[in-house]
Amino acid sequence: MSTPAGQAGASGEDRAAQQPRPPSTGDQPAVLSPVLTRRWSAPRSWDIDTYRRLDGYTALPKALAVDPAQITELVKASGLRGRGGAGFPTGMKWSFLPPPDGKPRYLVVNADEGEPGTCKDIPFMMADPHLLIEGCLITCYAIGSSFCAIYVRGEAVQAIRRLTNAVEQARAAGLIGKNIQGSGFDCDIVVHAGAGAYICGEETALLDSLEGLRGQPRLKPPFPAVAGLYARPTVVNNVETIASVPDIVSGGSDWFRSMGTEKSPGPKIYSLSGHVERPGQYEAPMGTTLRQLLAAAGGMKDGIPLKFFTPGGSSTPIFTPEHLDVPLDFDNVAAAGSMLGTTALMIFNETVSVPWAVWKWLEFYKHESCGKCTPCREGTGWLTQILRRVVSGAGVPADLDVLADAAENIQGRSFCALGDAAATPILSSFKYFRSEFEDLISGRAAPVIDARELVGAH
Amino acid sequence: MTLANKPASGPDNAAEPEQPPVPEGHVRLTIDGIEVIAPKGELVIRAAERLGIAIPRFCDHPLLEPVGACRQCLVEVEMGGKPMPKPQASCTQTVADGMVVKTQLTSPVAEKAQRGNLEFLLLNHPLDCPVCDKGGECPLQNQTMADGSASSRLIDEKRLFEKPIAISTEILLDRERCVLCQRCTRFSDQIAGDKFIDLLERGSGQQIGIGVDAAGEVPFQSYFSGNTIQICPVGALTSADYRFRARPFDLVSSRSVCEHCAGGDAVRTDHRRGEIMRRLAWNDPEVNEEWISDKCRFAFTYVTTDRLTTPLVRRDGVLAPASWTDAVTAAAAGLEKARDARGVGVLAGGRLTASDAYAYAKFARVALRSNDIDFRARYGSDEELAFLAGYLPTLTGPNAVRYADLESAPTVVLVAFEPEEESPTVFLRLRKAVRKNGTAVHAVAPLRSRGLGKLSGTLVKALPGDEAGALDQLPELDETAIVLVGERAAQSPGLLTAVAELARRRGARLAWIPRRAGEVGSALAGAAPTLLPGGRLVADPAAREELEKHWGAPVPDRPGRNGEQIIDALVGGELSGVVVGGVDPGDLPDPAKALAALEAADFVVSLEQRLTAVTDRADVVLPIAAVPEKSGAFVDWEGRVRPFDAALGKTGAMEDGRVLDTIGVEMDVDLYTQSALAAQTELERVWRAIARPAQALPAGRHEGVLAKGAEAVRQLLDKLPGRHRGLTLASWRMLLDGGTLLIGEPHLAGTAKPDVVLLAAGAAAERGIEAGQQVSVTGPAGSLTLPAQILPDTEMLTDVVWLPGRVDGVSTSVRLGATVGAQVHVEPAAQQAQPGGPR
């Protein structure tokens, strides 16, 4: 993983003074805009002392000095949209909470990063946990909560340790607890480890899991804003979203809007993985294209041309080289037929068999389907069974129609978006690469795997 | 439901003035082109049902919370002229004003979504309909036949599971048939409150399995598990009892009423060629909704087990089969002789239909010329009869408590009443009240039972026998409160008076809930020594006079002997004979004395279904019909008359009333109870004529009515060092404890709760007793050894020990020689091993 050099120590005022900058164009390397990632290269960047030395915990006192409603208004004005994949306007989500009734309300941070290809939140929590904590504190203050739970993916043991240590450091420094910095504001933060289920990244399944129940999505409505954790009003936000809040408080909404596009402002951490020279996290203004990001990352690995990529993880419809210049923001990606998702750019070169990649993805969804609803539970199992045959050379001509029809019967019919996500690789790969499946079935192409490799597969 | 005159064709219509206004709290929507007005919050699937549009579904159940898991009920929905991007599950989508719904009937999208979903459900389903119990009544089979594809597109392997797994001795699960709709798990969680099954694993490996809690294993414990079989939309859940025994299309269904408790549950009896194959809950929203207890569902094998088919007459000391003519003549002659000697008593038992109980009541007065009759085959007091005289008229008045009232009451108080064990349908309705409306349940009891825990109830600690004193600790009640008092209150002197007084003072409503199905009806029919039909007192000359007009025969004026006094009188030679109607001496307070009384009697007539300790001592035994073989009516605890017809017709078995009528004819007395219909009609006529409108319950102060003697003894014992001190015995019958009507049902018996000794932590610690350890409880007559279960001191009085009311078929108070409220000795079993003693 390479970390882009950041302007370590640049203060909010400095940044606010920067001129608005349109996204770079052409095949020029992306102009990086390190905000969330700007401390990553500092030695011991995760330590509270480093964080403080590099402007840390300066937004919190500013926030505590104003009315909580002003912060929500500021976040609304900044145009910040949720970084967990759906892109819902963050300030609007906060304002959905009912008026305070004196009873508890909660902030839950979704750090259950599990989308294939996505690797932004875990490195972030490793490198700069205090920025997340500061974001949690400001958000809790803004929404009138005094309890925040950070639900971290169970496999990310190091991130959990580092985040837990950071919470302890902040607690020791009087930043978490009662009457924070004499403001009268109380806030506690708990780091909770999940048990390794992709579905728990779905916000209501996450809440059930947090309550100690089986991780399965809840019926909505009621939405978490009305009845979330322990049936109390709850805001659930992604790590990157919450971590963006301190800099918005410091730099203001105009500064934030100086990056990115009108409808998708701010910087974004793009996770490049796969066949690129320097895979890693690239923080650039929203609307940067893959062509620019590839240029910044040293191009395709060994110069082998690009075949397809995901704009935002395996759950988003794949793109091909014709989409290299699609600005990667919420609206432009949607207009081009995919989703920005988690900006997990999985990059595949021409050596990769599309049916093989699709099969691997489907194995993932089958493994992670929670089992609650019929289309996802039965459909992912069936699609996987068929794909195993296809890639091992035992496909039959009817398989293609069955794959497409079954995927259509899952998409939009399942209880939550996991089913939609599972159907996506099939449907989007058929759009561009159906002939590869046909060749495997007809025998024109050699099996991608030996059937014996499937023995014991589950 | 309101239907508009003409179908809506678009938003243009909405503005037209001739449309009927939408009532407050309602919305107007369109389903398949038909306009419908629906209450806000109604689910689309329900609104469609009201129009006669059946949307296929598996997980949806009107009595369970929506889950939206099976996705079979997808429909297309438009809001504000804009179609929603995805088809919506109509079982979770609520109606909204201006909504346009298109079901599979009008929407190709919904139709394809449903077909696709059905294909998914069938992928791994074994399609073993020809050998599946559900075949013929299976929603999955029906929908597949109607809308499914004729062949499967699956060419890979189906999911396989070991089959079946036993969820209990009664319930079996074939996981490969399961469509994971979660009806059963939601039932166990939401309705029963027993987490006996849950989802395990995930994805295509997800399955139903046996639930465990955070502490580890939770052994199966539920009285309601059979309901999961009935609501399973496929054949995944079956009972050991019915599995592979019949096809639904070969069964005849009869509407029946459960004979096992006073709940009045509506039941469907399915029989084939005169044999009951299974029983199901019948949907009766006012009573049992769609639920029944496992006892109600599975305990019917007694009907075919060891039945007497011919009358028996004792000749030369030996009971021998006889013709009905001979037996009835012998019975009549013997009873006449005994009546004219020192008199005949009647022990009627608590399981009679109202018409049969009326026949006993009339037989005693008219044929035997006596008021010596008691329906209570249990502890009963004269205070209880006085209480009933005041209480029974309320059952027909505006203050009668109904199931629906339980659901809406803000506060319910339980006194000497353990609903889960003693009236399971009441328990389920209380649990619904607690979950839905936040009803506060307070129990006056010695300990917080598991059932009370499932009602999120509050315990008001009361020493057995001293419950009346504890009533003061209840929160302030008002007229919205309901007090439920159980039959065990009769064991606690002064309690029924105190409860009646409490209800009167606070204006709270009161209901008396006995365990047995026949008790309310028997009390109303006058099968009691001091009560006439209609709840009027024998001592009331006006009532007697009125009754004599109807009966055309004199009604004896001397109040009769109660059950205990009848037995005493037989032993003491003050009575010559006795008629026993289906009483198990083991249920009586002193079984040995009861048997001695039967032996001492000159003449005993037993009306029974099978040979028992009573028939062994009888001079004439007359076989009578079991409940499924006769018609009649139970009166449930609400006072609701629950009539039923014979499920099994033409068995030749006669109900008690007809047998008594026949004996009466031989004694030159006309009872007019030759059929249940005749008896019931006359009872109702008599009731209307002589019953008084609801009156105030007998007033009285409850202060100072504590069992003072027991209190003094306890104070004395309290001065002894802790571990030598006796503990007060608390006990009640469990729902499943080997009663007569449970015979021949080993699968059901396997789901009974394990027998344990319950002790508070403090009492256990004093005696060095640990959880699970064998503990001996000793009374004057003997001891009982069972494993200990320890409750925290906050949930149980430390000077009480609790035992099940009946262990291995023997009444606990009989075994110990100690009644509830008496002092017993408790110690670890090792110190007092009793070779050959009970367990």
Interface residues (C-beta under 8 A of the other chain):
Chain A: A197 I199 G212 R214 L219 K366 H367 E368 S369 C370 G371 K372 C373 T374 P375 R377 E378 G379 T380 G381 W382 Q385 I386 R389 V396 A398 V402 D405 A406 E408 N409 G412 R413 S414 F415
Chain B: P66 V67 G68 A69 C70 R71 Q72 L74 P85 K86 P87 T92 K112 A113 G116 N117 E119 F120 L121 L123 N124 R153 L154 I155 D156 E157 R159 V179 L180 D198 L199 E201 R202 G203 S204 G205 Q206 A214
